[in-house]
Amino acid sequence: MKNFEVSFNSPQCGWMSVGFKNGENEFNSTTANAPYNGVLAELLNTLIILASEKSVEKTVKWNRNPEEFDFVFTKSGETLRLEIIEYPTAEREMKSTVFTHQGNANEIVEAFYQTFSQLYEDRNTDEFEQNWRQPFPFAEFESLSKQIG
């Protein structure tokens, strides 16, 4: 049963809408290309590690400005938990969990991969690099493709 969905919409002016949905929860937000330059490459590298390691915890930091997010991935065996934590400001003094999902690690990595595949396919039409103001992470995307292929 595939009950986890990831969506990254085409970037516009350095911003991108992201969404996560499962049977119980949904989280949608906009995210910024800065100050966490290279966040898409970092996310892809995290997915590569999650696809190959049996037990690992990785955190990817992203922001909406002024809000910040931690995407915390915790893998144990074949189970992967994603927890998205929101901080109201860059000071990170207060936090709240805004989304959680736990399921089969391969299915979760595949959901992210499908979203990145769509970004890759649409990159020229969407003028990805101009609109995201950063290059598309080709090497990392290719590595993930080989890892899960």
PLY file of the C-alpha trace (Angstrom):
ply
format ascii 1.0
element vertex 149
property float x
property float y
property float z
element edge 148
property int vertex1
property int vertex2
end_header
0.00 0.00 0.00
1.54 3.27 -1.11
0.29 5.88 1.31
3.17 8.37 1.34
3.41 11.18 -1.20
6.01 13.87 -1.73
5.55 16.89 -3.97
7.97 19.65 -4.90
6.42 22.19 -7.23
8.34 24.15 -9.83
10.49 26.82 -8.19
9.64 30.48 -8.60
11.92 33.40 -7.65
14.03 31.28 -5.29
11.03 29.63 -3.58
9.52 26.18 -3.96
6.34 24.62 -2.61
6.86 21.28 -0.89
4.23 18.88 0.33
4.06 15.61 2.22
0.96 13.50 2.65
0.06 10.15 4.09
-3.25 8.62 5.11
-3.37 10.60 8.35
-1.35 13.80 7.97
-0.52 16.43 5.42
2.10 19.18 5.45
2.54 21.87 2.81
4.86 24.83 2.88
7.02 27.03 0.77
10.78 26.75 1.15
13.63 29.04 0.18
16.82 28.38 -1.74
18.86 30.25 0.91
20.50 30.28 3.40
20.82 26.49 3.04
22.49 26.48 -0.36
22.62 23.04 -1.89
19.72 21.69 0.16
18.42 19.61 -2.76
21.83 17.96 -3.21
21.99 17.37 0.54
18.54 15.81 0.50
19.50 13.54 -2.41
22.71 12.50 -0.62
20.65 11.70 2.47
18.32 9.54 0.36
21.32 7.69 -1.09
22.52 6.90 2.43
19.02 5.86 3.51
18.77 3.52 0.52
22.03 1.78 1.38
22.41 1.79 5.18
20.45 -0.38 7.62
20.54 1.99 10.58
21.09 5.74 10.29
19.77 9.11 11.40
20.20 12.15 9.16
18.87 15.69 9.42
18.39 18.06 6.48
17.87 21.73 7.36
15.67 23.91 5.18
13.84 27.18 5.68
10.90 29.33 4.70
12.31 32.57 6.14
11.98 33.30 8.97
10.77 29.80 9.82
13.21 26.91 9.59
12.65 23.18 9.25
14.55 20.06 10.15
13.71 17.00 8.08
14.80 14.21 10.41
15.16 10.76 8.84
15.62 7.81 11.19
16.11 4.37 9.65
16.17 1.09 11.51
16.19 -2.04 9.37
13.52 -1.68 6.70
11.60 1.01 8.62
12.11 4.71 8.03
10.64 7.54 10.03
10.44 11.09 8.69
9.77 13.86 11.16
9.49 17.48 10.06
10.21 19.93 12.85
9.40 23.61 12.48
11.20 26.45 14.26
9.57 29.92 14.20
12.93 31.68 13.68
16.56 30.97 12.84
17.34 31.14 16.56
15.66 27.71 16.87
14.56 28.36 20.44
11.09 26.86 20.11
10.02 23.95 17.95
7.02 21.90 16.99
6.62 18.72 15.01
4.44 19.51 11.99
4.55 16.16 10.16
5.55 12.56 10.81
5.47 9.46 8.71
6.81 6.00 9.34
6.87 3.22 6.80
8.90 1.05 4.50
12.22 2.74 3.81
12.32 1.75 0.13
8.83 3.12 -0.49
9.66 6.45 1.17
12.92 6.84 -0.75
11.05 5.93 -3.95
8.43 8.64 -3.26
11.20 11.24 -2.99
12.88 9.83 -6.09
9.67 10.17 -8.12
9.40 13.80 -7.08
13.01 14.51 -8.04
12.42 12.70 -11.34
9.55 15.08 -12.07
11.72 18.11 -11.23
14.41 16.69 -13.52
11.98 16.09 -16.40
10.51 19.59 -16.09
13.80 21.42 -15.40
14.06 23.07 -18.84
10.39 23.94 -19.17
10.36 25.38 -15.65
13.70 27.16 -16.11
14.70 25.41 -12.90
18.13 26.92 -12.39
16.98 30.47 -13.09
13.91 30.13 -10.86
15.59 28.19 -8.02
18.71 30.34 -8.32
20.86 27.25 -7.87
21.89 24.48 -10.24
19.95 21.26 -10.42
21.84 18.57 -8.44
22.56 16.34 -11.46
25.34 14.21 -9.94
23.37 13.44 -6.80
20.21 12.68 -8.78
22.16 10.29 -11.02
23.70 8.59 -7.96
20.27 8.06 -6.40
18.96 6.74 -9.73
21.74 4.14 -9.78
21.26 3.31 -6.11
17.58 2.49 -6.35
17.52 1.49 -10.03
0 1
1 2
2 3
3 4
4 5
5 6
6 7
7 8
8 9
9 10
10 11
11 12
12 13
13 14
14 15
15 16
16 17
17 18
18 19
19 20
20 21
21 22
22 23
23 24
24 25
25 26
26 27
27 28
28 29
29 30
30 31
31 32
32 33
33 34
34 35
35 36
36 37
37 38
38 39
39 40
40 41
41 42
42 43
43 44
44 45
45 46
46 47
47 48
48 49
49 50
50 51
51 52
52 53
53 54
54 55
55 56
56 57
57 58
58 59
59 60
60 61
61 62
62 63
63 64
64 65
65 66
66 67
67 68
68 69
69 70
70 71
71 72
72 73
73 74
74 75
75 76
76 77
77 78
78 79
79 80
80 81
81 82
82 83
83 84
84 85
85 86
86 87
87 88
88 89
89 90
90 91
91 92
92 93
93 94
94 95
95 96
96 97
97 98
98 99
99 100
100 101
101 102
102 103
103 104
104 105
105 106
106 107
107 108
108 109
109 110
110 111
111 112
112 113
113 114
114 115
115 116
116 117
117 118
118 119
119 120
120 121
121 122
122 123
123 124
124 125
125 126
126 127
127 128
128 129
129 130
130 131
131 132
132 133
133 134
134 135
135 136
136 137
137 138
138 139
139 140
140 141
141 142
142 143
143 144
144 145
145 146
146 147
147 148
